C-alpha cells in the first residue's frame, strides 16, 4: 500500500512537472492536449484526395472552423469543425466534415472564413461559372453544417466583376452584419484589388460604391488583395501586393470609407505601397488592426532566399518608426532557409504571432514567430522567438492560417503526407494582461524668447515592457511657437529628458503633450510652455576712479540683475577705450549673483585716462555702465614730479590723492 501511494505521488509529480515545463511555443501536449502530440491531420475523401486548409476561425464556444479545398477528380469547398481538443465535431454534418461543390467542380476552393454573431459560418473563395469565368464565391452554413438557404436562396452567392477571373481571398463582417469580401479581379490582362459587400441576405449592397463592388488599381499591372480587416469605425483595409516594372512587386495597402470610396486620409489617396527590398518581390498575405488602428501587414520578401517581412503603418499610412525604428522587420530562420508569412494574429496583449513555412532539409515545415509590440523577436516563444514544426520528416508542411484562443495559438494549413491533408498544430502562447505604460508629471515651464529649455527630466515605466523598449513622442498645440521638430528627447531606460527650442522672435504659450507608448497602449503628460519677451538686464552706475600707474584699483563694487534670468546666469565683461593705458585683460571681475566687483590694473609707466565700459549680458540682450579711470604717474624716490608742487615723497592714499590733484593742476596750467 505504501509503495502504491509513493508511486502515485511520483507519477503525479512527474505529470505536474511536465505541465510546469510547458512554455510558450511548445506544442500543446499537456492533458487533454490537442490531437496527437499537439498536431492533427485530417483527410477528407481518402488517400487519393488532395486537401489543404487555408484559414481558421474560432467560434464563441471555442470550437475551430477550418476551411480550404479538397480535390479528388473534382474540387470543392472543404469545411471542418473541431472541438477544443482537436477532435472532429460530429454535431457538424455528423462527421465534422463538409465538402460543397459550388458549380461544376472544375476549379474551386475556399480561402477565408468568418463566424457570425449567431454562429453561422461564412466561407469565401472562388468557383468557375459557366458564363463569367472564375467568380468570387461566398457560402453560408448553418451551425449544423447544412447550407443556409436564407442566404442568396441556396446558401451560395457568386460575384462577378465584368466577366473576369475573380477570387475572394478574405472575408470579414462589418458592424451591421454585412459580409465584405476582398481579393482580386482580372480583366484584359490587368489584375486589381477587388472588394464587394453583401447584405445579410446575400444581396450586393448598393450603398457600397453604387453597385456593391469595386476594383482598385495601383500600378496598371498585377494588384492582388490577399488580406482584409474592418476597423471599428467601419473603414475597410485590404493588403496584398502590387507589381511594378522597375522593382518587382511591393507590399500594397488600400483603405476604404464605409461607402467604398478610397480614404484620402490614408497616404493622401487611400493607397500605399512599400518596397521592402529593392528589385525583389515583396508580397503581403496577412493583415491585423491594432486597438489604436495601426496596421500590421506581413508576408515575405524574395531578397536572399526569401525572408519573412512585417510592416507597421500609422493610421495615416506611413511606416511606424516606433516599430523596429524603421516601421519594418525582416526575419530569416537561418541557414539559407526560405521563410514566408501567410497568416498573422494579434494576441490580446498586442504581441504579434505570424505563421507560414520555412525550408528545413529540403522540405517545408510549419514556421511560427512571435514579436513584441515594438517589432523585436519575443524570445519567450520557443526560446528564440521562432518555432518550426514538421509533421513528418519527408512531407511539405505549410501553415496558411492562424488563430488565438484560450492562451493557445492554432496554426492550420496542409501536409503532403497522404497526397495532401488538412494539418493543424496548437501551441502554448500565454497572453499577459497588457497595461498602459506610465510617465511622471512634467511641470509648467517659462522660457525667454531666443533661448531654450534644456534637459527637462521625466521618467517612464511599464509593467510588461523594459523601459528601454518604450518610445516617446510629443505634440505642440502652437506649432508656430514651438514646432514638433523643436522638441528633442534624450536618455534611455526609465530616465528621459527633453529640450524645447521656441521659434525665433516668437512669444506666447503652447501646451506640449509627451506620450509614452509600449507599442499598443499609451500614457501622456502635458505641460504649458510660456515664451516671454526678453528685456535687457540692468547694471548699477560706477563712479569715476583714480589710481597710479601700475597700481590696481581697489575692488569696485556694482550690482546686476535681470527680469527673466537669475543673476547667476548673467555674464559680465569689460572694455577699455585706451588699451595701451588699461589693457582689456587687466579688467578683472569677481563675485557671483547680483553683487559683483571689478579691479582694474593700469600698465606700469603709463598715465592718462581710459573710459572703462562694463557690459552685463543675458545671452541675447545687454546693458552697460561706464566710468573714467584716471591714471597718474607715481613718483619715484628721486623724482621731481611732486616736488614741483611743493610736495614731499608722501606715501599712501593721501599722498596719491594729493599727487593726483597736483597732476591735474599742472596739466591745466600747460
Buried (B, 14 or more C-beta within 10 A) or exposed (E): EEEEEEEEEEEEEEEEEEEEEBEBBBBBBBEEBBBEEBBBBBBBBEEEBBBBBBBBBBBEEEBBBBBBBBBBEEBBBBBBBBBBBBEBBEEBBEEBBBBBBBBEBEBBBBBBBBBBEEEBBBBBBBBBBEEBBBBBBBBBBBBEBEBBEEBBEEBBBBBBBEEBBBBBBBBBBBEEEBBBBBBBBBBEEBBBBBBBBBBBEBEBBEEBBEEBBBBBEBBEBBBBBBBBBBBEEBBBBBBBBBBBEEBBBBBBBBBBBBEBEBBEEBBEEBBBBBBBBEEBBBBBBBBBBBEEBBBBBBBBBBBBEBBBBBBBBBBEBBBBEBBBEEBBBBBBBEEEBBBBBBBBBBBEBBBBBBBBBBBBEEBBBBBBBBBBBBBBBBBBBBEBBBBBBBBBEEBBBBBBBBBBBEEBBBBBBBBBBBBBBBBBBBBBBBBEEBEBBBBBEBEEBEBBBBBEBEEBEBBBBBEBBEBEBBBBBBBBBBEEBBBEEBBEBEBEEBEBEBBBBBBEEBBBBBBBBBBBBBBBBBBBBBBBBBBBEBBBBBBBEBEEBBBBBBBEBEBBEBBBBBEBBEBEEBEBBBBBBBEEBBBEEBBEBEBEEBEBEBBBBBBEEBBBBBBBBBBBBBBEBBBEBBBBBBBBBBBEEEEEBBEEBEBEEBEEEEBBEBBBBBBEEEEEEE
